[in-house]
Amino acid sequence: MSTPKGPHGGLSDFNIHHGFIEALIRGMRCSFLKDADYHHITQCENLEDVKLNLSETDYADAVADMTVLTPSDLQAAAIKKLVTEFKYVRTQAVEPLATFLDFITYEYMIENIMLLLKGALSGRDINELLAQCHPLGMFKDSTMRSIPTFEPNAKGFADLYQTVLVDTPVGPYFAMFLQESSNAMGGEVRNVIEEVEIEIIKSSLIKYWIEDFTQYVEKLGGETAEIMGDLLKVRADTNAINITLNSFGTPLNEPAMRASDRKRLYPAVGHLYPSGTSMLTDVATEEELGRVLSLFPQYASIWGVHAAGSDKSIDDAFYERDVMSLELAFESQMHFGVFYAYVKLKEQEIRNLVWITECILQAQKDEINKFVPVFSFHAPWRASASKAR
């Protein structure tokens, strides 16, 4: 990994190295669906009408060859389009932007590896699993196919790391997890993985990725450190809150596990860190979680959505907050955060399309507007800002 040699995000040399590719990604902002597009799509009575409406958008080529549009096919085509755009941007990038873009893909690598390991434990077909892997997190085919072939026991997982994962970009995160777990359990490294659920392993690896990514953007300095650093802090806080919430009713919520295993899953970055995450360690119920989050204004309102039992889920509230933060990244110039924001906003748009098409397919038109539009003039936070003026 190359080390950045100074702050990136200023008038002196940013445009010399990254001006073209930043202008390109900002130009790609116009590819997002507009409010009118969403209006037309949500009024469709069947998926053929949806395809017809999408043919007037940036997704025209993606749906052109589909004889019959289905939510899963639309999702796959939209992801393929995003991956093609991302790979083109990556080929145009020079350091340190190239490494920054690689960091974005590490999250998908972790998710793919965990998907393959979990599928192997349940005996699922390798071709079925590979079809579900995210294209941005793919290794070469031989590597992907070798991951689920190891025996689902301690020795098999140790061999998997030593012979396959050690040579991948996310290998250091696995090494950190194995070492930390073996120290905590007082056992050998090869006896760790079988004693821990796959989802806990995934949470640990995502934690290491967030912390590593944060360190990198802090070294970059400038606008990138400020804007991307804040996006990663928000991501870290979201993980900590979800880990706590999802632990209720599981062994992770037992007193001994709260202070050991669950605490280790909290990222050592974020607006909640260190005081908030320290308080989360002692949380045992939703009421206690609510009391902790009420001390942090940026999360009190999000928790209020969950506690009120409204139609909007806590995930929807997080998505709304994330979309606002990611959109604001486009309002500043000469920083790398806009590349991360583009990928994540496109993911939200794809979620929107899948939700809308599923509602149409299942004749659930009453639920169809429960999505979070991107760059919408009717977004709640924009409406609030307009009223304030």
N, C-alpha and C positions, 0 to 999 in steps of 0.2 A: 504494500500500500504506500503510495507516494505521500509525502508530507507537504502540505501547503506552505509556501514560502512568504506569506504576508497576507494582509487583509484583502478580501475580494469583495468588491462592491463600492466603487468610487469612480470619479471622473477620469482618473489618471490613465488606467490601462484596461478597464473591464471590457470596453467595446472593442479593443484591439483583439482580444482573445475570444470573447464570447458574445460579441454584439450581434453577429449574424444569427446564431442559434437561438439567442434570447428573443430577437425580433420574430423569428420563425414560430416559436412556441406562443408568443403573444398574438401573432396572426391567426394561429389555430384556435384561438378563443372564439372566433366567429363560427366555428363548426358546432358549437353547442346548440341544442334545441332551444328555440325561443318559446316565450309564453304562448304565442299563437299556435306553434306546433303542438305543444301539449294539449291545448284546447281542442284542436282538431282530432288528435289521436284519441283523447278520452271520450269524444263523441261517437267514435266508431262502433258499429254494431257487431262486427266480426273482424277476424284477423286479416282477411283479405283487404278490408278497408284500411287497416293499419299499415299494411305493406304499401298500399297506394299512397297514403299520406307520407310515409317515410321516404318514398321515391322522390319527394320534393325537398329532402333535407340532405345533410352530409352523409347519411346512411344509405343513399341511393344505390351505390355500387355494392354495398354489403348485402342488401336484400334482393338485388336484381336477379340472381340465379336461383332463388328459392321458389320452387313450385308451390309449396304449401308452407306458410309461415307458422312456426310454433315458438313458444316462449324460450325453450332451450336452444333452438336453432338461432333465434335472434340474439340470444345472449352470447353464444359461441361466435357468431359473425361479428358482433360489436367488440368483443374482446380481441378477436383477430385483427380488427381494424386498429384498435388502440395499440396493440403490440407492434404492428407494422409501423405506426407513427413513432412509437418510442424507439424502436431499433434504428429508424432513420435519424432521429435526433442524436442517438448515441454514436452513430458513425461520424457525425459532424463535430462531436465534442472533443476538446483537448483537455489536458489536466489543468486544474483539479476538478473541472466539471465532469470529466469522464468517470472518475472515481465516485463522485457524488451520485451520478446516475446509476452506477453499479450498486451503490448502497440501497437504492430504491428496490432493486431486484432481489436483494437478500431476503426480504420479508417473504416473497413468493417462493423462494427456494426452501425456506424453513417450512412453510405450509405444505409444499409438495412432498417433502421428506416425511413429514408427520402423517400426511394422507396415505402414503405408501406403507409406512410402518403400521398404522392402524388397520389398513386394509389387509395387510399380511396376517395380522393377529386374528382377523375374522375369516381368513381363507378366501378372500375375494379374488377374482380373476385379474391378472396383471394388466391386461389390455383395457379392461374397464376402468381400472385405477388411473392408468396413464391418460386416458381420455378426459378424466376429471382434473388433471393437474393444470395449473395455470401456466400458460406459455412463457411468461416472463421469468418463471423460476425453473425452467427446464435445464438439465444437464444433457450431455450426450446420451444417446439412447441406451448404450450398454451400461452406463452408470445408473440410469433410472431403473432399468430392468434388474439390476443386481441388488438394489436396496431391499426389495421384499423377499429375496431368496434366502436370506440368513435365517437360521433357527430363531424362533421367538423365545429365547431364553438369555440368561446373562452372558454366556460365552458367545452366542450368536450376535448379540448387540455389540459386544466389545470388538469382535472381529469386523463387524460392519463399520464401526468408526475407524479402526486401524487400517483397513484395506480400501475403503471407499470414501467415507465422509471426510477423512483427514486431508484429502487433496481438493476438497471443494472450498469455495469462498467462505462458506459458513462453518467450516470445520473447526475454527478456533472457538466458536460459540458452544459447540458440542463438547470440546475439551474442557472449557470453563465449567459447563454444567456437570460433567462427570467428576471433575476434581472437587467442586464445591459440594456435590452430593456425597461423595465418598468421605470427605472430611466431616460432614455433618452426621453421617451414619456410622462412622468409625469402621468402614469396611473397605474392601478393595474396589477399585474403579470398575472392574468387570462384573461386580455384583450389584451395581446400582440400578441400571435401567429397568430391569424386570420388576423392581419393587416400587416403581413410580408410574402412575398413569400417564398415558400418552399426552393428554391435555395439559398435565402439569409440566411435562418436558417442553411442550410447545410454548407455554407461558414463560418458562425460564429462558428459552432461546430468544423469544421476542424481546424479553427484558434486556438481554445482552446486546441485541441488535440496536435497540433504542439508545442504550447507553453509549455504545460504540459510535453510532451515527451522530449523537449529540457531541461527543468529543471531537469528531471530525469537523463539524460545522463551526464549533467554537474555535478551532485552530484556523479555519478559513477567515474568521473575523468579518468585519464590515457589516453590510446589510444582510448578508447571508446568515451570519451568526445570530443577528437579532430576529429576523423574520422566521427562518427555518428553525432556529432554536426554540422559538415560541410554539411553532406547530408540533415539534417533538415533545415539548413539555405537556401540551394538551393531550397528545397521544399517550404519553406515559400516565397521566392522571386518569384517562379513560380506562386504561388497562387496570390500574389499581382499583378503581371503583367497581369495574365488572368482575374482577377476581374476587373481591370481597363479597359482592352481591351473589355471585354464583356459588360461593363456598357454603352458603347457608343450607343446612340439611345434608351436608357431606362431612366426611372425616376431617376435612381441612378446617372446619369450624370448631373442632374440639379444642379446649384450652391449650393443651400442649402443642397441637399442630398450628394453632394461630400464631404462636410466638416463634415457631421454627419454620416449618415448611411454607405456610402462607406468607409470612413476612419476607421470606427470601424471593418471592415472586414479584414483589413491588419494585419497580424501577427506581434507581437512585438518582432520578432527575424528575423535574416536574414542578408545577405550582404547589402541589400538595407535599412535596418533599422538602425538608425531612419531618416537619411537625405533623402534617396531615397524615402521612403514611405511618408515622409512629402511633397516632391515635387509631388508625384503621386496624392496627395489630390487635387491639383490645376489643374491637367491635364483634358482637356475637349475634345481634338481631338487626332487622331492617330499621327499627326505631333508633337504635344506637348509631347506625350508619347515617341516618337522616340528621341526627344531632351533630355529628362530626361535619357533614357537608354543609350544614347551615352556617358554619363558621367561615365558609369560603363563598363569597357572593357569586362568583362565576359558576358555581355548581349547586347553589341552593335552589335556584329556579329550575334547573334540570331535575333535581331530586323531587321538587314539588310536583312535577308532571307525573312522576312514577307514584308518589304517595297519594295523589288525588284520584288515582285509578281511572284516569280519563282514557279516551279512545287512543290517544297518542302514547306510544310506549316510550320507555327510557332510551331505547335504541334510536327511535325517531328524534328524540330531543338531542341526543348526541350528534346525530347526522345533521340536524339543523345548525347546531353550533359549529360543527366541523366545516360545513359548506360556507358559512359566514367567514370563518378564519381563512379558509383556502381562497375564497373570492378576494378577500382583502390583500392576499399576497400579490395579486395582479395589479394592485394600486401603487405599488412601489417598484422602482426600477433598479437595475444593476445588482441583481442577487439571484441565487440559484433556487430559492424556495418556490419560484414560479413553476419549475419543472416538476417538482413533487406535487404541487397544487393541481397542475393539469391532469396528472395521472389519477389522483384521488377524486377529482371532480368528474372525470370521465367514468370512473367506477360508479359514482353515485348516479350518473345519468343512465348507465346500463342497468343498475338496480331499479330505477324508475321505469324503464321500458319493460323489464321483466314483470314488475308489479302490475303495470297497466294491462299488458297482454294476458297475464294470468286472470285478472279480474274480468276481462272481456270473455275469455275462454270459459270461465266458470260462472258467467252471468251474475257477477257480484258488482254491478255498477254503482251500488251505494258506497262501496269501499274504494272506488277507483282513484279518487283524488287524494288518497293518503300517501303521498310521496313528497319528496323534497326536491323541487326544481332547482336548477343551477343557473346563476346569473338572471334570476327572475326579478322583474320590477315589483312584484307583489310579495317578495320575501318579507316575513315578519320584521326582521331587523332593519330592512330598508324602509318599511312603512313607519317604524318607530323613529328612524332618523329624520324622515320627511316631516313628521308631526312636530318633532323637536325644533325644526327650523321655522 
